Amino acid sequence: MPSPDPATTPTASTPPLSSAAEARLAEGLSELDRGNSRAALQCLTQVLAICPEHVATLRWAGIAAQQAQDHALAQTYFRKALGIRPDDADLHLLLGITLGNLGNTDAAIEAFTHACQLDANLLWAWYNLGEALQRQAHTASAITALHRALEIDATCLPAQTSLARALISAGAIDEAIARLRATLQQDPANGNAWWSLANLRTVPLDRHDADQLEKLLQRTDLPPAERILLGFSHGRALEDQHDYVAAFAAFSTANALQRRRISWPAAVEHKRIKAIRQIFSQPQECASDPGQGHEVIFIASLPRSGSTLIEQILASHPDVEGANEIEDLGKVISGQARLRQRPFPLWIPGTTASDWQQLGADYLARTARWREHKPRCTDKGLMNWMFAGTALAMLPAAKVVIVRRDPVETCLACFRHWFDVGITFSCNLDEMADRCIDFWHLSRFWLQQFPQQVFDLEYETLLREPEATIRRLLDFCELPFDAACLDFHRTQRTILSSPSAAQVRQPLRRDTARAAHYGDRLDGLRQRLRAGGLPVTLP
């Protein structure tokens, strides 16, 4: 969520500072202007030591803390300033951005809404409100907010691309494409717009698009983030022209650039998976009420494996609401890690039945809004495959659907995809293979440990035998058969995963396998997966 330009942030009328404090404030703003947020904070806290209720300084200190990624400190400064000036729309906007960065999206929506009520023409309040509403799957309200932002400033490109993403989620694909193309008319190098188009997959990019992207990538003035997005988009455009050699080179270059910006603690993550298996190999307590959690169907998979399709099938049932990639399970688990001062999964041994009962009740309360209109809901959080045992300890009557796809196709699909948050293992095929190996073995472990509560669903089997597979899935979930699940593409609902949002609104496609096009460029991947114990056929 972008913050307002500090240069345009209004100041508050407060008692004048001493000349010494004014000098320190000026020095702090100068440091902030140069990007030295920590040095700026040092100066600004010295001013606040002299005049702790100087609203302008509190505001700038909060902005400096935001830029230093210390969002808890930023929240403290903004809340203190609001205690003095509660009707300052800009402060509510800044607080909302900080709350969003802290993961408290509901509170962020409240702050943005308050900012919009106080100043109906505050562009970035409407934009950030639309972004936050999208994250909570309030897509219709998000579209309304983003339309309002564009009424204020029709040239606001972030609002234009955000609106396009919301329209994709709502199924208005043609309108979304038109807005993305209009964005590129204004800003031909807009990486977000290009990637949103490339990622639709239902409307291929053409040769002109591929040539335009190639020319853009020859520029030397592109910021790294834009170059990465354009690189992934170029790879997709080349794929659409069936030039797989050049496409693989484009994806490799984009992933290498992305890896320089993000890190993946491979050894730490592998150790965590090993610890999960060791802990759940021993008898564990579970919630005292064996019926707790019947309302929830967890979908557990690696990215790009068909989980959105499975959720769409289940959400087509009249008794099931699709909640998308909600984060409530992870928040319950991380909350226990903080409380017990031990990381997951090391806090699990010794957890009592009463503890699990309370944790399950906490999860159900957090997710209650997804069952306001239907008795059951899905949860396809990205970490569910690691959290399955924990979820079943707190919700013994819940169901877990493991969704798996051909390992080579899974790894390639992730390698071809730009992930904005949460996925940092896909930039390198060896690292992707190792993650896939961990997923495979842990998911087989859950099937052995919880045979009555975990269902194994292979994507390729669904493609070959759709009705039989869907019937087995519904039977496992204790849902009566409903023909709407076979016609899942007709179901109207918000889908937050943009590429899948378009695809699952079409009948089942059987042409999604791509590994064969890349030939021997994937031989190393195949060998690594096979060496890890996965059933991969070598060429």
C-alpha positions in Angstrom: 0.0 0.0 0.0 1.8 3.2 -1.1 1.9 6.1 1.3 1.3 9.7 0.4 4.2 11.8 -0.8 5.8 13.2 2.4 6.4 16.4 0.6 2.7 16.9 0.3 1.7 15.8 3.8 0.0 18.6 5.6 1.3 19.8 8.9 -0.7 20.5 12.0 -1.1 23.7 13.9 0.8 23.2 17.2 2.7 25.4 19.6 5.9 26.6 18.1 9.1 24.7 18.7 12.2 26.2 20.1 14.9 27.2 17.7 17.0 24.2 18.6 14.0 21.8 18.1 13.2 23.5 14.8 16.8 22.9 13.7 16.6 19.2 14.6 13.2 18.9 12.9 14.7 20.4 9.7 17.7 18.1 10.0 15.4 15.1 10.4 13.3 16.1 7.3 16.5 16.5 5.3 17.7 13.0 6.3 14.2 11.6 5.4 14.4 13.4 2.0 17.7 11.7 1.3 16.3 8.3 2.2 18.1 8.0 5.6 15.1 6.9 7.6 17.0 5.7 10.7 19.0 9.0 10.9 15.7 10.9 10.4 14.1 9.0 13.3 17.0 9.8 15.6 16.5 13.5 14.9 12.7 13.4 15.2 12.7 11.5 18.5 15.0 14.2 19.9 12.4 16.8 18.9 9.7 14.7 20.5 11.7 14.5 23.7 11.4 18.3 23.9 7.8 18.6 22.6 6.1 15.2 22.8 2.8 16.4 21.5 4.0 18.2 18.4 1.7 16.7 15.8 3.7 17.6 12.7 6.8 15.9 14.2 4.7 12.9 15.3 3.5 12.6 11.7 7.0 12.8 10.2 8.3 10.3 12.8 5.6 7.9 11.8 6.5 8.3 8.1 10.2 7.8 8.9 9.3 4.6 10.9 7.2 3.4 7.9 10.2 3.9 5.6 12.4 2.1 8.1 10.0 -0.9 8.0 9.3 -0.4 11.7 5.5 -0.5 11.4 4.8 -1.1 15.1 6.7 2.1 15.9 4.9 4.0 13.1 1.5 2.9 14.5 2.5 4.3 17.9 3.4 7.7 16.4 0.3 7.9 14.2 -2.1 6.9 17.1 -0.6 9.5 19.4 -1.0 12.2 16.8 -4.6 11.1 16.2 -5.2 11.3 19.9 -4.5 15.0 19.5 -6.0 15.6 16.1 -8.7 12.9 15.6 -10.2 14.5 12.5 -7.1 14.5 10.5 -7.9 12.4 7.4 -4.3 12.2 6.3 -3.3 10.7 9.7 -6.0 8.1 9.4 -4.7 7.2 5.9 -1.1 6.8 7.2 -2.4 4.7 10.1 -4.3 2.5 7.7 -1.2 1.9 5.6 0.8 0.9 8.7 -2.0 -1.4 9.9 -2.0 -3.0 6.5 1.7 -3.5 6.7 1.2 -5.2 10.1 -1.3 -7.6 8.5 -4.3 -6.1 10.3 -6.4 -5.6 7.2 -9.8 -5.2 8.9 -8.4 -2.4 11.1 -6.7 -0.9 8.0 -10.1 -0.8 6.2 -11.6 0.9 9.1 -8.9 3.6 9.1 -9.1 4.1 5.3 -12.9 4.4 5.5 -12.6 7.0 8.2 -10.1 8.9 6.1 -12.5 8.9 3.1 -15.4 10.1 5.3 -13.3 13.0 6.6 -12.0 14.0 3.1 -14.0 12.6 0.2 -11.3 13.8 -2.2 -8.4 12.1 -0.6 -7.2 10.0 -3.6 -4.8 7.6 -1.8 -7.4 6.9 0.9 -9.8 5.6 -1.7 -7.0 3.7 -3.5 -5.7 2.0 -0.4 -9.3 1.2 0.7 -9.9 -0.5 -2.6 -6.7 -2.5 -2.3 -7.5 -3.6 1.3 -11.1 -4.5 0.4 -9.7 -6.7 -2.4 -7.5 -8.6 0.1 -10.6 -9.4 2.1 -12.6 -10.5 -0.9 -15.0 -7.6 -0.7 -14.6 -7.2 -4.4 -17.8 -5.2 -5.2 -16.9 -2.6 -2.5 -13.3 -2.5 -3.8 -14.5 -1.7 -7.3 -16.6 1.1 -6.0 -13.7 2.6 -4.0 -11.3 2.4 -7.0 -13.9 4.0 -9.3 -14.0 6.8 -6.8 -10.2 7.1 -6.8 -10.3 7.4 -10.6 -13.1 10.0 -10.4 -10.7 12.1 -8.4 -7.7 11.5 -10.7 -8.4 9.6 -13.9 -4.6 9.4 -14.6 -3.8 7.5 -11.4 -2.2 4.4 -12.9 -2.0 2.3 -9.6 -5.8 2.8 -9.2 -6.3 1.8 -12.8 -4.3 -1.5 -12.5 -5.8 -2.3 -9.1 -9.3 -1.8 -10.6 -8.4 -4.2 -13.4 -7.3 -6.8 -10.9 -10.6 -6.4 -9.0 -12.5 -6.8 -12.2 -10.7 -10.0 -13.0 -11.5 -11.3 -9.6 -15.2 -10.5 -10.3 -15.1 -12.1 -13.7 -15.3 -8.9 -15.8 -12.4 -10.0 -17.9 -13.1 -7.9 -21.1 -13.4 -4.7 -19.1 -10.3 -5.5 -17.2 -8.3 -6.1 -20.4 -9.6 -2.8 -21.8 -8.4 -0.9 -18.7 -5.0 -2.6 -18.7 -4.5 -1.7 -22.4 -5.5 1.8 -21.6 -2.9 1.9 -18.9 -0.3 0.8 -21.3 -1.3 3.6 -23.7 -0.4 6.0 -20.9 2.6 4.1 -19.6 4.0 1.6 -22.0 6.6 0.2 -19.5 4.0 -0.3 -16.7 5.1 -3.7 -15.4 2.0 -4.4 -13.3 -0.3 -3.8 -16.3 1.8 -6.1 -18.6 2.0 -8.9 -16.0 -1.8 -8.7 -15.3 -2.4 -9.1 -19.0 0.2 -11.9 -19.4 -1.1 -13.7 -16.4 -4.7 -14.0 -17.6 -3.7 -16.9 -19.8 -7.2 -17.0 -21.4 -6.3 -14.2 -23.9 -2.8 -14.8 -25.4 -0.3 -12.0 -26.0 0.5 -11.5 -29.7 3.7 -11.0 -31.6 3.4 -7.2 -31.4 3.3 -7.5 -27.6 6.4 -9.7 -27.5 8.3 -7.3 -29.7 7.2 -4.3 -27.6 8.3 -6.1 -24.4 11.7 -7.0 -26.0 12.2 -3.3 -26.8 11.3 -2.2 -23.4 13.7 -4.6 -21.8 16.5 -3.0 -23.8 16.1 0.2 -21.9 18.8 0.9 -19.3 16.6 3.2 -17.1 14.1 0.5 -15.9 13.9 0.1 -12.1 14.6 -3.5 -11.1 11.1 -4.2 -10.0 9.7 -3.1 -13.4 12.4 -5.1 -15.3 11.4 -8.3 -13.4 7.7 -7.9 -14.2 8.4 -7.1 -17.8 10.8 -10.1 -18.0 8.1 -12.5 -16.8 5.6 -10.9 -19.1 8.1 -11.3 -22.0 8.5 -15.0 -21.2 4.7 -15.5 -21.3 4.4 -13.6 -24.6 7.2 -15.7 -26.2 5.3 -18.8 -24.9 2.2 -17.6 -26.7 4.3 -17.4 -29.9 5.5 -21.0 -29.2 9.1 -19.8 -28.9 10.0 -21.9 -25.9 13.8 -21.6 -26.1 13.5 -17.8 -25.9 10.8 -18.1 -23.3 12.9 -20.2 -21.0 15.8 -17.7 -21.3 13.4 -14.9 -20.4 12.0 -16.7 -17.3 15.6 -17.6 -16.2 16.7 -14.0 -16.5 13.7 -12.6 -14.6 14.0 -15.2 -11.9 17.7 -14.5 -11.5 16.9 -10.8 -11.0 14.1 -11.7 -8.5 16.5 -13.9 -6.5 18.8 -10.9 -6.0 16.0 -9.0 -4.3 14.6 -11.8 -2.1 16.1 -14.7 -0.2 15.0 -18.2 0.5 16.2 -19.9 3.7 16.2 -23.4 2.1 18.1 -25.2 5.0 15.9 -23.6 7.7 12.7 -24.5 5.8 13.8 -28.1 5.2 14.7 -28.4 8.9 11.2 -27.2 9.8 9.5 -29.8 7.6 11.7 -32.5 9.2 10.7 -31.2 12.7 7.0 -31.3 11.8 7.2 -35.0 10.7 9.2 -35.9 13.9 6.7 -34.2 16.2 3.6 -35.6 14.6 5.1 -39.1 14.4 4.5 -39.1 18.2 1.0 -39.2 19.8 -0.4 -35.7 20.2 -3.4 -34.4 22.0 -6.2 -32.8 20.0 -9.2 -30.7 20.9 -11.5 -32.2 23.5 -14.6 -31.8 21.2 -14.2 -34.4 18.4 -16.9 -32.6 16.4 -15.1 -29.2 16.4 -14.2 -28.0 12.9 -16.7 -29.9 10.7 -17.5 -26.5 9.1 -14.0 -26.2 7.5 -12.5 -27.9 4.4 -8.7 -27.1 4.2 -7.2 -27.2 0.7 -3.4 -27.9 0.9 -1.1 -27.7 -2.1 1.9 -26.0 -3.6 1.1 -23.0 -5.8 0.0 -23.5 -9.4 -1.2 -27.0 -8.7 -4.9 -26.7 -9.2 -6.0 -25.6 -5.7 -8.1 -22.7 -7.1 -10.0 -25.1 -9.4 -10.7 -27.5 -6.5 -12.0 -24.6 -4.4 -14.2 -23.4 -7.3 -15.7 -26.9 -7.5 -16.4 -27.1 -3.8 -17.7 -23.5 -3.7 -20.1 -24.4 -6.4 -21.9 -26.6 -3.8 -24.8 -24.8 -2.2 -23.4 -25.6 1.3 -19.9 -24.3 0.8 -18.4 -20.8 0.7 -15.0 -20.4 -1.0 -12.8 -18.2 1.3 -9.7 -18.0 -1.0 -6.2 -17.9 0.5 -7.1 -16.7 3.9 -4.3 -16.4 6.5 -6.2 -17.0 9.8 -4.7 -20.5 10.4 -1.2 -19.0 10.1 -2.1 -16.2 12.4 -3.4 -18.6 15.1 -0.2 -20.6 14.8 2.2 -17.7 14.9 0.3 -16.2 17.8 1.0 -19.4 19.8 4.7 -19.2 18.8 4.9 -15.6 20.2 2.9 -16.6 23.3 5.1 -19.6 24.1 8.3 -18.0 22.8 9.0 -21.1 20.7 8.8 -21.2 16.9 6.4 -23.5 15.0 6.4 -26.5 15.3 8.5 -26.7 18.5 5.7 -25.3 20.7 3.4 -28.2 19.8 4.6 -31.0 22.2 2.9 -30.6 25.5 -0.1 -28.7 24.1 -3.2 -30.0 25.9 -6.6 -30.9 24.7 -7.9 -27.8 26.3 -5.3 -25.7 24.5 -6.2 -27.2 21.2 -9.9 -26.7 21.9 -9.3 -23.0 22.5 -7.1 -22.6 19.4 -9.8 -24.2 17.3 -12.4 -21.9 18.7 -10.2 -18.9 18.0 -9.8 -20.0 14.3 -13.6 -20.6 13.9 -14.3 -17.1 15.4 -11.8 -15.5 13.0 -13.3 -17.2 10.0 -17.0 -16.9 11.0 -17.7 -14.3 8.3 -17.2 -17.0 5.7 -20.0 -19.0 7.1 -22.6 -16.3 7.4 -24.6 -17.5 4.4 -23.5 -21.1 4.0 -22.7 -23.7 6.7 -19.2 -24.6 5.5 -16.2 -22.9 4.0 -12.9 -23.7 2.3 -9.5 -22.4 3.4 -6.8 -22.7 0.8 -4.0 -20.9 2.6 -0.6 -21.3 1.0 0.9 -22.9 4.1 -1.9 -25.4 4.8 0.2 -28.4 3.6 2.6 -27.7 6.4 -0.1 -26.8 8.9 -2.4 -29.8 8.2 -1.5 -31.7 11.4 -1.9 -28.7 13.5 -5.2 -27.8 11.9 -6.6 -31.3 12.6 -5.4 -31.1 16.2 -7.4 -28.0 16.8 -10.3 -28.9 14.5 -10.6 -32.7 14.6 -13.7 -32.8 12.4 -12.2 -30.7 9.7 -11.3 -32.1 6.3 -8.0 -31.7 4.4 -7.8 -32.0 0.7 -4.2 -32.5 -0.6 -4.1 -31.2 -4.2 -1.0 -32.3 -6.2 0.0 -32.0 -9.7 2.7 -33.6 -11.8 5.9 -32.5 -10.0 7.7 -31.3 -13.1 4.7 -29.3 -14.2 4.3 -27.8 -10.8 7.9 -26.7 -10.6 7.8 -25.3 -14.1 4.5 -23.5 -13.5 6.0 -21.7 -10.4 9.2 -20.9 -12.3 7.1 -19.2 -15.0 5.1 -17.1 -12.5 5.9 -13.9 -10.7 4.8 -14.0 -7.1 4.4 -10.7 -5.3 4.5 -12.0 -1.7 4.9 -15.2 0.2 6.6 -17.4 -2.4 10.4 -17.0 -2.5 11.5 -20.6 -3.4 10.4 -20.4 -7.1 13.3 -18.4 -8.5 15.6 -21.4 -8.9 14.6 -24.8 -10.3 16.8 -26.7 -7.8 15.3 -24.8 -4.9 11.8 -25.3 -6.4 12.5 -29.1 -6.7 13.6 -29.3 -3.1 10.4 -27.6 -2.0 8.3 -29.9 -4.1 10.1 -32.9 -2.6 9.4 -31.7 0.9 5.7 -31.2 0.0 5.5 -34.6 -1.5 6.9 -36.4 1.5 5.0 -34.4 4.1 1.7 -34.8 2.3 2.2 -38.6 2.1 2.9 -38.5 5.8 -0.4 -36.7 6.5 -2.3 -39.3 4.5 -0.7 -42.0 6.6 -1.3 -40.3 9.9 -4.9 -39.1 9.3 -6.4 -41.5 6.7 -10.0 -40.5 7.6 -9.4 -36.8 7.5 -7.1 -36.3 4.5 -8.0 -36.8 0.9 -5.4 -37.2 -1.9 -6.5 -35.5 -5.1 -4.3 -35.6 -8.2 -4.9 -32.9 -10.7 -4.2 -35.1 -13.7 -6.8 -37.6 -12.5 -9.4 -34.9 -12.3 -8.7 -34.0 -15.9 -9.1 -37.6 -17.0 -12.0 -38.5 -14.8 -13.8 -35.3 -13.8 -17.2 -36.5 -12.6 -15.8 -39.6 -10.8 -13.2 -37.5 -9.0 -15.6 -34.8 -8.0 -18.1 -37.3 -6.7 -15.3 -38.9 -4.6 -14.3 -35.4 -3.3 -17.8 -34.5 -2.3 -18.3 -37.9 -0.6 -15.1 -37.4 1.4 -16.2 -33.9 2.4 -19.6 -35.4 3.5 -21.4 -33.3 1.0 -24.4 -34.6 -1.0 -23.7 -34.6 -4.8 -24.7 -31.5 -6.6 -24.5 -31.1 -10.4 -23.4 -27.5 -10.0 -20.0 -28.8 -9.0 -19.6 -30.3 -12.4 -20.5 -27.0 -14.0 -18.2 -25.1 -11.7 -17.3 -22.5 -14.4 -20.8 -21.1 -14.2 -20.5 -20.3 -10.5 -20.3 -16.5 -9.8 -18.0 -15.6 -6.9 -15.0 -13.6 -6.1 -11.7 -15.4 -6.9 -8.6 -13.6 -5.6 -6.0 -15.6 -7.6 -6.0 -13.5 -10.8 -4.7 -16.1 -13.3 -7.0 -18.8 -12.0 -9.9 -16.3 -11.7 -10.2 -16.3 -15.5 -9.3 -20.0 -16.0 -11.8 -21.5 -13.6 -14.6 -19.6 -15.3 -14.1 -21.8 -18.3 -14.9 -25.5 -18.7 -12.2 -27.9 -17.6 -9.1 -27.5 -19.7 -6.9 -30.4 -20.6 -4.1 -28.4 -22.3 -2.3 -27.0 -19.3 0.7 -29.2 -19.4 3.8 -27.4 -20.7 6.9 -29.3 -19.6 7.2 -31.2 -22.9 7.7 -27.9 -24.7 10.8 -27.3 -22.8 12.6 -30.6 -23.5 16.0 -31.1 -22.1 16.1 -27.8 -20.3 14.1 -29.5 -17.5 16.3 -32.7 -17.4 18.2 -31.4 -14.3 14.8 -30.7 -12.6 13.6 -34.2 -13.4 16.7 -35.8 -12.1 16.6 -33.8 -8.8 13.0 -34.7 -8.2 13.6 -38.4 -8.9 16.6 -38.4 -6.6 14.3 -37.0 -3.9 12.0 -40.0 -4.2 9.3 -38.6 -6.4 7.7 -40.7 -9.2 9.2 -38.8 -12.1 9.9 -40.5 -15.5 13.3 -39.5 -16.9 13.7 -38.9 -20.6 
